[in-house]
Amino acid sequence: MNAIRIICQDCGREFKCDTAGVLVKELFQKDKEVYRIWLADLLRCPGCGITVISRFADNPIAEHWNKEKMADILRQCETRILGKDLFIWREKSK
């Protein structure tokens, strides 16, 4: 299987992994509730330094319907038990 390659449109250089295993909160309902939490990687262009989040896990680590697990993961994020950076994912506004 071919790996996904991400190339910077400005520098023409391939992005490199800056931080493996960041957490991404996917929001819904006008950005007021967390729908899912994903593990992904933060990639950085070695030329210009711009960052992107990519290489998401196949499945989320928590989902809205499992309130107990969601609360536990969010609590770990707040107290940095997971030791990960946390990013927000919002759907594009219409």
C-alpha positions in Angstrom: 0.0 0.0 0.0 1.3 3.5 -0.8 1.7 6.0 2.0 -0.1 9.3 1.6 2.4 12.0 0.8 1.6 15.6 1.6 3.5 18.3 -0.4 3.6 22.0 0.5 2.0 24.0 -2.3 4.3 27.0 -1.5 7.7 25.2 -1.0 7.2 22.0 -3.0 8.7 20.0 -0.1 7.2 17.0 1.6 5.7 17.5 5.0 7.5 15.7 7.9 6.0 14.4 11.2 6.4 17.1 13.9 4.3 15.4 16.6 2.9 11.9 16.4 -0.4 11.1 18.2 -2.1 14.5 18.7 -5.7 14.6 19.7 -8.4 16.2 17.6 -11.8 17.1 19.0 -14.4 17.0 16.2 -17.3 19.4 17.1 -20.9 19.5 16.0 -24.1 21.3 16.7 -22.7 24.8 16.1 -19.4 23.9 17.8 -21.0 23.5 21.2 -20.5 19.7 21.6 -17.7 17.2 21.0 -18.9 14.6 18.5 -15.7 12.5 18.3 -12.1 12.5 19.5 -9.4 11.3 17.1 -5.7 10.4 17.2 -3.8 12.0 14.3 -0.3 13.4 13.5 0.8 17.0 13.2 3.0 17.4 10.1 5.2 20.4 9.4 6.7 21.7 6.1 10.5 21.8 6.6 10.7 24.7 4.2 8.2 27.3 5.4 7.1 25.7 8.7 3.3 25.6 8.0 1.6 22.7 9.8 -1.3 20.4 8.9 -3.1 17.6 10.8 -3.2 14.4 8.9 -2.9 10.6 9.1 -6.0 10.2 11.3 -6.6 6.8 13.0 -9.1 4.5 11.3 -11.6 4.9 14.2 -12.1 7.6 16.9 -11.0 7.0 20.4 -14.2 8.4 21.8 -17.7 9.2 20.4 -20.6 11.4 21.6 -22.9 8.4 22.4 -20.4 7.0 25.0 -20.6 9.9 27.4 -18.5 8.2 30.1 -15.6 7.4 27.8 -15.8 10.9 26.2 -15.7 12.6 29.7 -12.7 10.4 30.7 -10.8 11.3 27.5 -11.6 15.0 27.9 -10.5 14.9 31.5 -7.2 13.3 30.5 -6.8 16.0 27.9 -7.4 18.8 30.4 -4.9 17.4 32.9 -2.4 16.5 30.2 -2.4 12.8 31.4 -2.3 11.8 27.7 0.6 14.2 27.1 -0.8 15.1 23.7 -1.6 18.4 21.9 -5.3 19.0 21.4 -6.8 20.5 18.3 -10.3 21.5 17.3 -12.0 20.2 14.1 -14.9 22.3 12.9 -17.0 21.6 9.8 -17.1 24.3 7.2 -19.8 26.9 7.8 -22.6 27.0 5.2 
